[in-house]
Structures are given as structure tokens and as C-alpha cells.
Amino acid sequence: MKKEVSEVTFNLIPVDSKSNIKKISLSNISKYAKLKVMLPLLCARISALSYNIALGFSVAGLVLFVLLSLYFAFCVVASNIMFRPKKMQFEDSVEDTILKRSFNREFLNTPFEEREINSDFGYNLYARLYINEVKTDKFILVLHGHKSNCVDMLPYAEEFLRLGYNVLIPDHRYGARSGGSSVTMGHYEKYDAISWINALFEEFPNCNLGVFGESMGGATGIMVTAMDNRVKFLIEYCGYANYELIMLPRLNHSRFLYRLLLPGLRIVATGLFNISMKEMDALSAMKTISVPVLMLHSKADKTVTYNNAEKLLEANPNAKLITFEESTHARSLSRYKNDFITAVEDFIKSLPNGLSPDKEAEKKTKTKNQKMEDIL
């Protein structure tokens, strides 16, 4: 039986291979040409973009550099004003004290002894010691304020002598006759004050000691009293609580500005003046004081605002606060002399025996003042 073989037909489509090869080659060449043209353009665009980015970073860096320079320049200027003010010379201080504090020029004739010691920080310290006509072991250390010296404290010295005290008034570091390269708002001043206390107790071992401080001297007095248990009482007048409350009035009470500037101010204070703001903290020191404290402050004080006194009183509720209404910074004694003196007298009279006013000294002072008035 024959097998039938089926016929298979292949329909071949003619292909022009040369034509296709040509088309493929031309297509590839076209792509390569386009790529060759586009690649430099792409590189140019990438280069331009990189340049713009680099330029942007350069401009941003320059702007940042300028802003940081202005920021630190402001911090340096502000710190110089605070820590290195113009020194007040003796003669200028006398005239300023007579003019602004109603000071009796005749008190300049009151005898005093000059004292000098060396600070633990390598500079000389100067003070005036007024010994009462009536022999006594009661002493008061009187601490002056910023941009000031011992002459500005003479109106207070006159009153404390009348109350029967011996009075020691140092020039703080950078003061008229003391050394030191800057004011430190209590950082080093408190240690210098303790050096004066050491000197007093070396010379007068039975010394009964109180501290009076005005403004920066008030803040320093708080810290000294907290640090040294030989201090038996404190009279603090228009002192500040801490660095923040010093700066806020100068920044229009803007806490935002204060927080913005604080890092730069800290860097400048530490780097240029070797000062730590933690060492200016009278507020924390006030919490640890257990001896009697009298505080005096005016509501009209714009230099060290009244809320400093409120904060200090919160820190030590046992302290007594006397408020004046309209006197400017450190001028309450001249504006409200009777009220100021009465407040101080009443406070001192409330102290334990050995610290209260000396009646014999008061009587002698009154007689001396009456004679002077009769002469005048």
C-alpha cells in the first residue's frame, strides 16, 4: 500500500537584506549622532546647574558669615559696655556724688585709713576704713555698684558711722584705685569681698560684721552673705537677681532676643573676660541665706527693675522689702532720705545685741552735726 506524501508548500516572503541592513545602520547612526550632539549639551547643563548650586552655597555661606559676624560684633560691643565701662576717677566721683546724691561735702574731711590687699586673682585692691569715734567691734562692709567706686558710698558711710559702726568701703576690681582688667558683675567681686572680710578678721578678731551693697554691690553682697557665715546681716539696695534680669530691660524685655543672644554673650564673656554667668546668680544664693536681710528697691528703677526685688523676695520670704515709688536707680537715699534712713535704723535695731545701733555713737554724731550746722 502506497503512502501518500502530502505536499508542503512554504510561502517565502522575499527579503531585501541589504535594504534592511542599510535602514538599521542609518537608524543607529542617527541615534549616535543625536547622542553625540546631546551629550555636550547635557554636560553643559549639569555644569551650569553645579555652578548655580555652588554659587548658591557660596552666597548662603557669605550671608551666614556676615550675619554671624554682626551677631558676635553686637555681643562683643554689649559685653564691653557691661564689663569694661569707662572708669570714674576720684574727683569726678566726688562731684557726681555731691550733685546726684545730695552728699555733704564736709564728710570728705572725716578721717579714714587706707587699706590695700592683694586679690587671689593677681591684682591690687584698695579700700577706705572709717573707724568710729566710739570704740566698737561692729563693722559694716559697704559694696559699691557698677561704674562706681568707694566715693559713691560715702553718703551711706556717714549714716552707718552715726549708727555706731566702723565702715570699710573697698573699690571693687576695675574701680578707681583697685586693679583688675574688667568689671565682672559679681563673679570675682564676691571673692575679693571675702578677701576683705579675711583681712578684717585678721586685724579685728572679734569683729561683728554686716554687709551693705548697692546695685551690683547688692547682688555681690547677697552672694557673699550666702558664702561666708561670718556675715551677721545683709542690707541689699537695688541689686539684681541674675544676668537674665540685668539684660532683659536692655533688650526691651524681649525673652526671644535674650535667648537668641545668650549663646554669643556667653562665648564672649568666657572667651574675652573669663567670666561665667553662673557666677552672677544672686537669686540662687538668696535661697540659702539664713541671717536677717533688709531689701530696698524703687518701683521707678529702670536700670535694675523692681521685679528683681520681687524675685529675690520669693527666693527668701524671710527677708524684709521696703519699697520706694518714684526714685530712679540708686537714688532713693537722696529722694526719700528720711524714709530710707528710718528703714535702715529700724532694721538694725531689730538685730541681736552686738549689732544694734550704738546710742553713744548716735549722740556724738548728732552733737557733731549740730556744731557743723551752727558753723555753716
C-alpha positions in Angstrom: 0.0 0.0 0.0 1.5 3.3 -1.1 1.9 6.0 1.4 0.8 9.4 0.2 3.2 12.1 0.7 1.5 15.4 1.4 2.9 18.3 -0.3 4.1 21.0 1.9 4.3 24.5 0.5 6.5 27.2 2.0 5.5 30.7 1.1 8.7 32.7 1.4 8.5 36.4 1.6 11.3 37.9 -0.3 13.6 40.0 2.0 15.8 42.7 0.8 18.5 42.1 3.3 20.8 44.9 2.1 18.0 47.4 2.4 17.2 46.4 6.0 20.8 46.5 6.9 21.1 49.9 5.5 18.0 51.1 7.3 19.3 49.7 10.6 22.7 51.3 10.1 21.2 54.7 9.3 18.9 54.5 12.3 21.8 53.6 14.6 23.9 56.4 13.1 21.1 58.8 13.7 20.8 57.9 17.4 24.6 58.1 17.8 24.6 61.5 16.2 21.8 62.7 18.4 23.6 61.4 21.5 26.8 63.0 20.3 25.1 66.3 20.0 23.0 66.0 23.2 25.8 64.8 25.5 27.8 68.0 25.4 24.5 69.9 26.0 23.7 67.7 28.9 27.2 68.1 30.3 26.9 71.9 29.9 23.5 71.9 31.7 24.9 69.7 34.5 27.9 72.0 34.8 25.7 75.1 34.8 23.5 73.5 37.5 26.5 72.6 39.6 27.8 76.1 39.2 24.5 77.6 40.3 24.3 75.2 43.3 27.9 76.1 44.2 27.2 79.8 43.8 24.1 79.4 45.9 26.1 77.8 48.6 28.8 80.4 48.4 26.2 83.2 48.6 24.4 81.4 51.5 27.8 80.9 53.2 28.7 84.6 52.7 25.4 85.7 54.1 25.8 83.4 57.1 29.3 84.7 57.7 28.1 88.3 57.6 25.2 87.5 59.9 27.4 85.7 62.4 30.0 88.5 62.2 27.3 91.1 63.0 25.9 88.8 65.8 29.2 88.4 67.5 30.1 92.0 66.9 27.0 93.0 68.8 27.8 90.6 71.6 31.4 92.0 71.9 30.1 95.6 72.0 27.4 94.8 74.6 29.9 92.9 76.7 32.4 95.7 76.6 29.8 98.2 77.7 29.0 95.9 80.7 32.3 94.5 81.6 34.7 97.3 80.6 33.0 100.7 81.1 34.8 104.0 81.4 36.5 104.3 84.8 35.2 107.0 87.1 38.1 108.9 88.6 38.1 110.1 92.2 37.5 113.9 91.5 34.6 113.1 89.1 33.1 110.7 91.6 33.1 113.4 94.3 31.3 115.9 92.1 28.9 113.3 90.8 28.1 112.1 94.3 27.5 115.7 95.6 25.3 116.5 92.6 23.2 113.4 92.4 23.2 112.0 95.9 22.8 115.2 98.0 26.1 114.4 99.6 27.5 116.6 102.4 31.0 117.7 101.1 32.2 118.2 104.7 32.2 114.5 105.2 35.2 114.3 103.0 37.1 115.8 106.0 36.2 112.8 108.1 39.4 110.8 109.0 39.9 107.4 107.4 42.6 104.8 107.0 43.7 103.5 103.6 43.9 99.7 103.2 45.4 97.6 100.4 45.5 93.9 99.9 46.2 91.5 97.1 43.4 89.7 95.3 43.6 86.0 94.9 43.4 86.7 91.2 46.6 88.7 91.0 45.7 92.4 91.3 45.8 95.1 94.0 42.7 96.0 96.0 42.1 99.4 97.7 39.7 100.4 100.5 38.9 103.1 102.9 38.3 102.2 106.6 36.4 104.6 108.7 36.9 103.9 112.5 34.1 105.2 114.7 34.9 107.8 117.3 33.2 105.5 119.8 35.2 102.2 120.2 33.2 99.3 118.8 33.6 95.9 117.3 30.7 96.4 114.9 31.8 96.7 111.3 29.9 97.0 108.1 31.3 96.2 104.6 29.9 98.6 102.1 29.9 97.4 98.4 29.5 99.9 95.5 27.8 99.3 92.2 28.7 99.1 88.5 30.7 102.1 87.0 31.3 103.3 90.6 33.9 103.4 93.4 34.1 103.8 97.1 33.4 107.6 96.9 29.8 107.0 95.8 29.3 105.0 99.1 30.3 107.9 101.4 26.6 109.0 102.0 25.9 105.6 103.4 29.2 105.5 105.3 28.1 108.7 107.1 24.9 107.1 108.2 26.5 103.9 109.4 29.1 105.8 111.4 26.2 107.7 113.0 24.7 104.3 113.9 27.9 103.3 115.7 29.6 101.1 113.1 33.1 101.1 111.7 32.8 101.2 107.9 35.0 99.5 105.3 34.4 100.6 101.7 36.5 98.8 99.0 37.0 99.8 95.4 35.9 96.7 93.5 38.2 95.4 90.9 38.5 97.9 88.0 37.3 100.5 90.4 39.2 103.8 90.9 42.2 102.6 92.8 41.9 98.8 92.5 43.4 96.7 89.8 41.7 94.1 87.5 41.0 94.3 83.8 37.2 94.4 83.9 34.1 94.5 86.0 32.6 91.0 86.4 29.2 91.7 87.8 29.9 89.8 91.0 31.9 86.8 89.6 35.2 87.9 91.0 34.0 90.8 93.2 32.4 88.4 95.7 35.7 86.5 96.2 37.5 89.9 96.6 34.9 90.9 99.2 35.6 87.7 101.1 39.3 88.6 101.0 38.5 91.9 102.7 36.5 90.0 105.3 39.5 87.8 106.0 41.7 90.9 106.3 39.2 92.5 108.8 39.1 89.4 111.0 42.9 89.2 111.0 43.1 92.7 112.3 39.9 92.7 114.4 39.3 89.1 115.5 36.1 89.9 117.5 34.5 91.7 114.6 30.7 91.7 114.3 30.1 92.1 110.6 27.2 93.1 108.4 27.1 93.8 104.7 25.5 96.7 102.7 25.5 96.7 98.9 24.1 98.9 96.3 23.2 97.7 92.8 26.0 95.3 91.6 27.2 95.6 95.2 23.8 94.5 96.4 23.9 91.3 94.2 27.5 90.8 95.3 26.5 91.2 98.9 23.9 88.5 98.6 26.4 86.1 97.2 29.0 87.0 99.9 26.5 86.6 102.7 25.5 83.1 101.3 29.1 82.1 101.1 30.5 83.4 104.4 28.9 82.6 107.7 30.8 85.4 109.4 28.3 87.9 107.9 25.6 88.5 110.5 23.1 90.6 108.5 22.6 92.0 105.0 21.2 95.3 103.7 20.6 95.0 99.9 19.7 98.0 97.9 18.5 97.9 94.2 20.5 94.7 93.5 19.8 92.4 90.6 18.8 88.7 90.8 20.8 87.3 87.9 22.3 88.0 84.4 18.9 87.4 82.7 17.2 90.1 84.7 20.1 92.5 84.1 19.8 92.1 80.3 16.0 92.0 79.8 15.4 95.8 80.3 18.2 96.5 77.8 16.5 94.3 75.2 13.1 95.8 75.7 12.1 92.9 77.9 12.2 90.5 74.8 12.9 87.0 76.0 13.2 85.9 72.3 16.1 88.4 71.8 17.7 87.3 75.1 17.6 83.6 74.2 18.9 84.5 70.7 21.8 86.5 72.0 22.6 84.4 75.1 24.9 81.8 73.4 27.0 84.6 71.8 27.1 86.6 75.0 28.3 83.5 76.9 31.0 82.8 74.4 32.3 86.4 74.5 32.1 86.6 78.3 34.0 83.4 78.7 36.5 83.9 75.8 37.3 87.6 76.3 36.7 88.2 80.0 36.9 84.8 81.6 33.5 85.4 83.2 30.8 82.8 83.9 27.2 84.0 84.1 26.5 81.2 86.7 28.8 83.2 89.0 26.5 86.2 88.8 23.5 84.3 90.3 22.3 86.2 93.3 18.9 84.6 93.1 20.1 81.1 93.8 22.4 82.5 96.6 19.4 84.3 98.2 17.7 81.0 98.8 20.4 79.8 101.1 20.7 82.9 103.4 19.5 82.4 106.9 20.7 85.7 108.5 18.4 88.8 108.7 18.0 90.6 105.3 16.7 94.0 104.5 15.9 94.8 100.9 15.2 98.3 99.5 14.1 99.0 95.9 12.2 101.6 93.9 9.3 100.8 91.6 10.6 103.5 89.2 14.0 101.9 88.8 14.6 101.3 85.1 18.2 100.1 85.4 17.5 97.2 87.8 13.8 96.8 87.5 11.6 96.2 90.5 10.8 92.6 89.5 14.4 91.8 90.6 13.4 92.6 94.2 10.2 90.5 93.8 12.2 87.5 92.6 14.7 87.9 95.4 11.9 88.1 98.0 10.3 85.0 96.6 13.6 83.2 97.0 13.8 84.3 100.6 10.4 85.1 102.1 12.0 85.9 105.5 13.7 89.0 104.0 12.0 92.4 104.6 11.4 94.5 101.5 11.0 98.3 101.7 9.6 99.9 98.5 10.0 103.4 97.2 7.8 104.8 94.5 9.5 107.3 92.3 13.3 107.3 92.8 15.5 106.3 89.9 18.2 103.7 90.2 20.3 104.1 93.4 18.8 107.5 94.2 16.4 106.6 97.0 18.6 107.9 99.7 18.6 111.4 98.2 14.9 111.3 97.2 13.5 109.7 100.3 16.3 110.3 102.8 14.2 110.2 106.0 12.3 107.1 104.9 15.5 105.3 103.7 17.4 106.1 107.0 14.4 105.1 109.1 14.1 101.8 107.4 17.7 101.0 107.9 17.7 102.1 111.5 14.6 100.1 112.3 16.1 97.0 110.7 19.4 97.4 112.6 17.5 98.0 115.9 15.8 94.7 115.4 19.1 92.8 115.2 20.5 90.8 118.2 22.7 92.6 120.8 26.1 93.5 119.5 24.7 94.5 116.1 22.1 97.1 117.1 22.9 100.9 116.9 25.2 102.4 119.5 23.4 105.2 121.4 26.6 106.8 122.5 27.8 107.0 118.8 24.5 108.4 117.7 24.6 111.1 120.4 28.1 112.1 119.4 27.3 112.2 115.8 24.2 114.4 116.4 26.3 116.8 118.5 29.0 116.9 115.8 26.4 117.6 113.1 24.7 120.3 115.2 28.1 122.1 115.6 28.7 121.9 111.9 25.3 123.3 111.2 25.9 126.2 113.6 29.2 126.9 111.9 27.6 126.9 108.5 
